[in-house]
């Protein structure tokens, strides 16, 4: 599959014109969790960034937070504000690139010059004028996304694979010139979102209304709350929770299990090893499940959890549905809200005040944190011996979304979205690419060796600290702030 | 543009290196009445970071690179075609341009377990033994047809993070995987877009660039980070930062600038706005063939993480 990060293959079984089964296969494995063993705790941010080049700051954010929890670091305000600013800039970069570079060629006919040659099929519905506008905005998107990374690098050293997020805060001092540079870049980004991204998504939704249904799946979502504030970064700004059966419940990490039957790992205890020849397995991704359910994560999940956490009876927009277009819209709307939020963050920075505060020794040997990456919920869990990492586990958003069939035979979220789809032309299934890319797959992230089926529980036994205190709870303040961030408007 | 001007342009990087390169390359292609060179950009076991870094090329950027400079026949990240049509594009591009096309490899080549740690697609039903099309087999095939091979990013050049210990996937750099010594190595995690563009431009205009013993263009990797570091005066006076976020020399905080060859201090990153030491963090040596194992613990001083290093890391044995 092209226009995804990493190696992904999709296989659908078609009966007549309908997809009756689907398989998502993550094709690569590097073994970051195994590589992390024996390294220093403070290596976590820089090392885990290398998991993913398109959302490296999300792993840096998580890796730095894991180290902070281990050392009991209390970040100065500039430190946690900048962490969120950097993550916000990374998310904006990701969402703009996702829509224009990765998704748009599914819906818009580009001039057939490299790299746009050789497309088979079509179903292009936009007129000449709209197509021309979209192609022109593709070029503008290259520029806009580059500026998001420039904004990020001003405080993070470079992108991808930032240096600025260090244990204890952010290393770059707050100076007026940097704030000014970021303000100006952010202003340009906001203009791009308002003038191009949001209108273009609206145009697409108008031309492809059937895609509000195509790619639908049961409304089961998970969000850990976008952005974390405070000296320990333990308060999420948007609600966290698991949404199923029409209601939200607080996340209980003990209900998270990773199924391995269809993944290329042996199921032996205590350490599952890669087993590339395992019969019946078809992916390097595992199958995380919550109470046995496949949960979708990402912008649509954040919005759905946010909506459902609001006061009863309050409906700001119909839905959200769970179709392909809902995913594209949720990503765009959230990007605009994130831009406003990090604009506010920029204004609260205090030039000259400290940005880093590091404690000298490890105070907590077991840490598990969840944060929101561009693609959804990202969990880093670490067990420390002395100052060395004994165990490190990562559950990525793409592991949730692109998980294979689980031990009970239930498909993963992207597979669910594909199953039931009626293909207009099974010889040229354009629907498949559109459905799958709307999840923003990142297979460099998805494929990790993890602990066996009992999930977090294995590590949690005898180590009560960390999991419960890692900010899963939806606080009142979180809900209030979320009204500004995640719940304020419809498409 | 004569060669000295080219060299100066690359080594004395202004804010418009890529812009000038693109203009000059266009002029060259016009004068030589040459078609745009066909390029196949193949992503192996990678994080896509080197592609993203190229997308960050500044003034002009990716759009000009694609429209005027290279004929990108295959790119997993960008191409519109998908599924079997994409594989057909790859096969057609490689066979029609055999002996001519530039193969750019991003990411390492996993060779353990017959390459099953990197699977591009399936010939038959998924999961069926023997039907996996592996990264290793495709890179080997493309390598046998390519006119020249450029490895971009430290994973592609020497294994990099994909091959970090204990290297479960048995990942190798391109040169090692292909058994080919003429691979041009553009190291970096990720590679700076100017490094990639300058290398491609050199290849097209003047042929293969001069390489150091690690296969890297000397044009880019001729000097150490330490030599050109803005904080060199702190080092010379023995004023060392005790950790990240301080203004002094980062040597004691883990900097491997003295043994890392790159032009980061004067080139800088992301539209030339910053670089790791300017961001008050240590250089972690991402352009070294040993990265990342030779650089961890990232915040431990060089002699601690590389016990063979001379004390202080600067007086003898290392060209600074």
Interface residues (C-beta under 8 A of the other chain):
Chain A: X1 X2 X3 X4 X5 X6 X7 X9 X11 X23 X25 X27 X28 X29 X30 X31 X34 X35 X39 X40 X42 X43 X46 X47 X50 X51 X52 X53 X54 X56 X97 X101 X102 X105 X110 X113 X114 X115 X116 X117 X118 X119 X120 X139 X142 X143 X145 X146 X147 X149 X150 X152 X153 X154 X155 X156 X157 X158 X159 X160 X161 X163 X164 X166 X168 X169 X170 X171 X172 X173 X181 X264 X274 X276 X277 X280 X281 X282 X284 X355 X356 X358 X433 X442 X444 X449
Chain B: X43 X45 X46 X47 X48 X49 X50 X51 X52 X53 X55 X56 X57 X58 X61 X62 X63 X66 X67 X71 X72 X73 X74 X75 X76 X77 X78 X79 X80 X81 X82 X83 X85 X86 X88 X89 X92 X110 X113 X116 X117 X118 X119 X120 X121 X122 X125 X126 X127 X129 X135 X160 X161 X162 X164 X165 X166 X167 X168 X169 X171 X189 X190 X243 X244 X245 X269 X270 X271 X273 X274 X275 X276 X278 X279 X280 X281 X284 X286 X292 X296 X297 X298 X299 X300
